[in-house]
Structure formats: C-alpha cells, structure tokens
C-alpha cells in the first residue's frame, strides 16, 4: 500500500517527527560509558508514554524477525547495524551505537535513526562510516522532489556510499510510512535513476542509508532480530522521515535546533 496524505494531515506528521527527533536527541545525551542498553529501552518507553504516543516496535512481528520485537527502540552496537534487540549490555568507550526509533502519534508514524560514538575513543573508521551514511542521507533527501522517482533517491544514496568505498546491501532500505510503519514503496540504498514510483506531494518516506565497512553480507543473531556484518566489521545507520511537498522534501525528524 502507498498512502498519500492530504494537507490537513501534515501537521500531525510533523508532530510525530518532532517527537521522534527529540527522543533520539535526549537518548544521545544520556548514552555514555557504562549505560546499559536495557536502560536506553526503558528511557525510550517512558518518553513515548509521557507523550501519549505508541511504539511501533513492541508488537511488531514481520516475517524476517522472531517476533514480536518486545522492546521500544532498536539498539545496534559496533558490528550490529539493524534491528538491534536491546539486551543486558553495558556501553564501553568507543562503542559505535545506532539508535532506530519509530513512533505513532495522532495516528501517523515517524521513523528515524542516528549513529554516534560513545565516550571519547572515536576511531577513524567509526567517524568515516557515520559521516558517509549522513552524507548519503542528505543526498537522498536532495533527490526527493515532486516528479522524481524512487530510483533517483536510491541512486543518490548509493553513489555516496560507493564513492566512500562501502559495499551496498539492498535487502533492507527505506520505505513508505503513514498510518503504519512499513509501507510501499521500498527505497533501496542503490538503484538506477529514472526508475520506480513517481514521487508526489503527500507521500511520506523513511530514507535510511546504512553501511558496513567491508562487506554487504548480513548475519542474524541468535535472538532472531539483530542483523550484523558477516565479517564483524563496524557499521553505521542514518535515517529521516521526509514529506514530499510541492517545494521538495521536508525533513520531519530533524533535531529541534534544525527545525527552529
């Protein structure tokens, strides 16, 4: 299903996006050396509940996971890149942490992810990975405008990741959002320009470039959810929910400092 919002629904989408952005930025400030991933999940749960919103993850049970997920946020560390199931792990100095959060507020969903290094021991590899996914996300957003096609976004993302020297996995990528978290169209992180669904105002998309340092192959943890690089290399993940408008792409999950 591809869902197109009307103009009266866009303020609710903005509110959902702002909530997701604010929760992620709060969690980023709280995640330090010694923080337990289960505490991160608890903090996310409390903030979602206090806002009168609903987690999109707790009851989520897709075919590719061992559902239901049962937690409120994805916490992926170092070689884990997607769907990291929160567990009893304490963060160490230099860990590369990716947080992925999807929330429903007022009947509309926003989805975003950030990657950052915990503590002070940031390796050059971690900084490069995070930077590449953030640049790829900006490129994908710039390509998202009325009349463009999904392939234009995929091509922009894949070009940045490829130029940075990272293999690209197209199994998991961006997607439509709206009244539910995962909708069509799929937005692969590499593709051919001029192909695929034509973008139109009212379409919400979650764009999510992610990269692994030296492989495109994923393996699944015994928990049935956490996806890791097959070689154990480091990974990073950046994501925003955007709305296609008459003027281009509006980033709904931008941090408050950017929204101001």
N, C-alpha and C positions, 0 to 999 in steps of 0.2 A: 504494500500500500504506500502511495505517495500522498502526503497530506499537505494541502496548501492553506495557510492561514489567511483570514481577512484582516483588514486594518484594525478592527476592534479587538482582535486577539493579541496583537503585537505587544501592547503594554504588559500583558500577563507573561509573555515570553521574556520580556526584558526583566521582569521581577524575578523570574526563575533563574535567569542567567546571572543576575546580580547576587542572588543568594549563593549559588554555587561558587562564584568567584570569591565572595567574602569568606566562605567556609574554608576554601582551599588556602587563601592567604593567611587566615588565622592558624590553620594547621601548620603551615610552613614556619611560622614564627615559633610554634610550640615544639616542633620536632627538632630535638637536639641529641647530642650524645647521651645515651642512657635511656632514651624514650623507648617504651615498649609498643609494638605495633597494635596490640590489643587496646592500649590507651588511645591511640590515634583513632581507632574504630569507635571507641566509646565517646570521644570528643565529637566526632562527626555525627553520631547518633543524637547526642544531646542538642547540638546546634540545629539539626534538621527538625527535631521535635519542637524545640522552642520557637521555630519559625512557622510552625503549623504546616510543614511540608511532609512529603513522604519519600523515603528512599526507593530508588528504582532497583536496588540490588538484593534486598533481604529475601524476597520470594522469587528472584529471577532463576529460572531453570531451563536454559536453552539446551539444544542437542549437543553442543560442544563442551558443556560443563557437567560436573557431577552435582546437580542442583538439589535443592535450592542453595543459592550462594550463602545466605545466612548472616551476612555482615553488611555494613553500610557504606563502605569505601574499599577500593582496591589499593593495596599497599605492596608495591613491587620494588625489590631491593637488588641492586647490582646486576646480576645476570638475569633476574626476573624482569619481564618487560610489560606483560599484560595480565590482567585478571588476578593479580596477586592477592591471595586469600590471607587476611590478617591472622597472625598466629603469635605464639609466645616467643617473640624475638626482640632483643634489645639492640637499638641502633648504635653503631660504632662510628668513630671519627673517620670521615672519608667515604662512608656509605653513599651510594647514589640511590636516592629514593624517588620513586614515581608514585604520585597520588592521583587516582582517577575517581571522579565523583559524578553521579547522575542523580538528580532530584526532580520530583514533580511538585509544582506549586501552582495552585489555581487551575489545575487540570492540564498544565503544559510542562514539558520536560526540558531541562538544560543539562549538558554533559560537558565536562572539561577535565583536563589532566595537566599536571605540572611535574617537572623533574628538577631536582636540585641535590646538591651535595650537603650532607650533614656534617657539622663541625668545620674544622679549618683545613683538613688534609685533602683538598680537592686535587685529584690527579689531572694531568693534561688530557688524558683520554676521556675522562668524565666531562670535563668542560667542553671538549670538542663535540662529543655526542649530543649533549644538551643544546649547544649552540646550533648544530646542524638541524635538529628537529624544530627548534624555534624559527630558524630561517625558512625552513620548508613550510611551516605553518603560515608564516607571513606571505610566502609566495602563493600558497593555495588560496588564501583569503583574497589576495590581489586579483587572482584569476576568476573569482566568483562574482559574476555580474549578470544582469538580465540578458538573455540571448546566448550566453556562453553555454558550454556543455560540460558535463561531469568530466569528460576526458581532458578538458583544458585544466581543471583543478588537479587531476591525477598527474598530468604531465608536468605541471609546475612543481608539485611536491617531489616527484621522482627525479626531476632534473637536479634539484638542490641536493637531495640525498646522494645521488650518483656522483655529482661533482665533488662531494665531500669524501667520496671513496667508500661509501657504505652500501652493501648489498641490500636490495629491497624485497621484502616479503609482501605479497599482495593478497594473502589469505585473509588477513584481518586489516581493516582500514576504517575510513569514515563511513557515515550513514546518515540517513534522514532521521529527524526527530519531530516530535509534535505532541500529541496526546499520549504517545507511548515512546519508550526509549530507543528502540531499534526499528527503523522503517527503511523502505527503499527511498532513494537509490543508494546502492553501495558505492562508496568513493574509495577506490583503490589508491595506494600510495605510489603508483606508477601507471602510466597509460598513454594513449595516443590522443593528441589534441583533436578537437572537432568531432569527437565520438560521444555517444551516450545521450542521456536525458538532457533536454534543453532547460536551463535554469529560468525560473520565473518568479516575480515578486510574491512573497508569502511563503516561500519554501524555507524551511529550517534545515540546516546541515550541521552535523558534528564532524569537523575535519580533524584527523588525528595522525599526523606523521609520527612514526616510531622507528627506531634504528637499533641495530646490533652491530658491534664494532667489526666483526669479521665473518659473519655468516648470515644467511637468510633462512636458516632452518630453526624451527622451534621444537622444543620438547615439553611435555606436560608433566608436572609434578604428580606425586602420588596422591595429593589432595584433590586431584581431578579438575583443578581450576588454573593454578598458576602456570603461566607459559614462560619458559626460559630459553635463552640462547643455547643451541645444541653444543656449542664449544665452551660454554661457561664464560664467554666474554661479556663485557659490560653493555648496558642498553640504556635507552632514554625514550621518553614519550611526551609529546606536547599536543594539547587538544583545545579547541574552542568550538562553541556553538555559535553559528552565524545565522542571520536572517538575510535572505535576498530581498533587497528593496529596489525601487525604481532607480536609485542612485548608486547601487552597488551592494557591497556586503557590510552589514552592521554586526560588529562583534558583540554578542550578548553576554559573554562570560569574561569580559575584560576586567582586570582589577579596578578597584574603586578609584585609584589615582589616575587611571587612564580614562575612566568613564566621566570624571569630573570635567 
